[in-house]
Amino acid sequence: MPPQKVVQQTPETAVITAKIEDLRKFITLIGKDSRFAAGLWVGFVKGLAIGIFVSLLLVGLKLMV
């Protein structure tokens, strides 16, 4: 089995590679934060809608009785 070739990076390519990886991590974090915020907002709106519906239903039942 021949020895594996070692690829060395120059300082410039190491900096560029690190910046690219850093950007990928930031983009992933932004996506996770956006998804979390969207989920919170949908939960708030859904809870508000259910609350209003139940309140109107109970008020309607009370007025009928």
C-alpha positions as YAML, in Angstrom:
chain: A
units: angstrom
residues:
- id: 1
  name: MET
  ca: [0.00, 0.00, 0.00]
- id: 2
  name: PRO
  ca: [1.59, 3.31, -1.05]
- id: 3
  name: PRO
  ca: [1.84, 6.04, 1.58]
- id: 4
  name: GLN
  ca: [-0.96, 8.61, 1.56]
- id: 5
  name: LYS
  ca: [-0.17, 12.00, 0.14]
- id: 6
  name: VAL
  ca: [-0.18, 14.76, 2.76]
- id: 7
  name: VAL
  ca: [-1.85, 17.97, 1.61]
- id: 8
  name: GLN
  ca: [-0.54, 21.01, 3.40]
- id: 9
  name: GLN
  ca: [-2.40, 24.28, 3.53]
- id: 10
  name: THR
  ca: [-0.76, 27.62, 3.28]
- id: 11
  name: PRO
  ca: [-1.77, 30.19, 5.90]
- id: 12
  name: GLU
  ca: [-3.89, 32.00, 3.31]
- id: 13
  name: THR
  ca: [-5.90, 28.91, 2.34]
- id: 14
  name: ALA
  ca: [-6.30, 27.99, 6.01]
- id: 15
  name: VAL
  ca: [-7.81, 31.42, 6.73]
- id: 16
  name: ILE
  ca: [-10.17, 31.17, 3.73]
- id: 17
  name: THR
  ca: [-11.24, 27.65, 4.74]
- id: 18
  name: ALA
  ca: [-11.88, 28.78, 8.32]
- id: 19
  name: LYS
  ca: [-13.98, 31.74, 7.11]
- id: 20
  name: ILE
  ca: [-16.07, 29.48, 4.88]
- id: 21
  name: GLU
  ca: [-16.71, 27.03, 7.73]
- id: 22
  name: ASP
  ca: [-17.57, 29.95, 10.03]
- id: 23
  name: LEU
  ca: [-20.10, 31.28, 7.51]
- id: 24
  name: ARG
  ca: [-21.68, 27.83, 7.16]
- id: 25
  name: LYS
  ca: [-22.11, 27.60, 10.93]
- id: 26
  name: PHE
  ca: [-23.65, 31.10, 11.11]
- id: 27
  name: ILE
  ca: [-26.08, 30.30, 8.29]
- id: 28
  name: THR
  ca: [-27.13, 27.11, 10.09]
- id: 29
  name: LEU
  ca: [-27.65, 29.00, 13.35]
- id: 30
  name: ILE
  ca: [-29.72, 31.69, 11.61]
- id: 31
  name: GLY
  ca: [-31.92, 28.98, 10.08]
- id: 32
  name: LYS
  ca: [-32.43, 27.30, 13.45]
- id: 33
  name: ASP
  ca: [-33.29, 30.62, 15.12]
- id: 34
  name: SER
  ca: [-35.76, 31.50, 12.35]
- id: 35
  name: ARG
  ca: [-37.47, 28.14, 12.63]
- id: 36
  name: PHE
  ca: [-37.68, 28.44, 16.42]
- id: 37
  name: ALA
  ca: [-39.14, 31.96, 16.22]
- id: 38
  name: ALA
  ca: [-41.66, 30.88, 13.59]
- id: 39
  name: GLY
  ca: [-42.75, 27.98, 15.79]
- id: 40
  name: LEU
  ca: [-43.20, 30.28, 18.77]
- id: 41
  name: TRP
  ca: [-45.27, 32.72, 16.73]
- id: 42
  name: VAL
  ca: [-47.49, 29.97, 15.28]
- id: 43
  name: GLY
  ca: [-48.04, 28.55, 18.76]
- id: 44
  name: PHE
  ca: [-49.01, 31.98, 20.08]
- id: 45
  name: VAL
  ca: [-51.47, 32.64, 17.27]
- id: 46
  name: LYS
  ca: [-52.97, 29.14, 17.50]
- id: 47
  name: GLY
  ca: [-53.40, 29.48, 21.27]
- id: 48
  name: LEU
  ca: [-55.00, 32.89, 20.89]
- id: 49
  name: ALA
  ca: [-57.43, 31.58, 18.25]
- id: 50
  name: ILE
  ca: [-58.41, 28.60, 20.40]
- id: 51
  name: GLY
  ca: [-58.89, 30.88, 23.41]
- id: 52
  name: ILE
  ca: [-61.13, 33.29, 21.52]
- id: 53
  name: PHE
  ca: [-63.15, 30.42, 20.05]
- id: 54
  name: VAL
  ca: [-63.69, 28.76, 23.44]
- id: 55
  name: SER
  ca: [-64.57, 32.10, 25.05]
- id: 56
  name: LEU
  ca: [-67.16, 32.88, 22.39]
- id: 57
  name: LEU
  ca: [-68.55, 29.36, 22.66]
- id: 58
  name: LEU
  ca: [-68.93, 29.66, 26.44]
- id: 59
  name: VAL
  ca: [-70.50, 33.12, 26.17]
- id: 60
  name: GLY
  ca: [-72.92, 31.82, 23.54]
- id: 61
  name: LEU
  ca: [-73.89, 28.87, 25.73]
- id: 62
  name: LYS
  ca: [-74.41, 31.14, 28.71]
- id: 63
  name: LEU
  ca: [-76.66, 33.46, 26.71]
- id: 64
  name: MET
  ca: [-78.76, 30.51, 25.51]
- id: 65
  name: VAL
  ca: [-79.37, 29.25, 29.06]
...
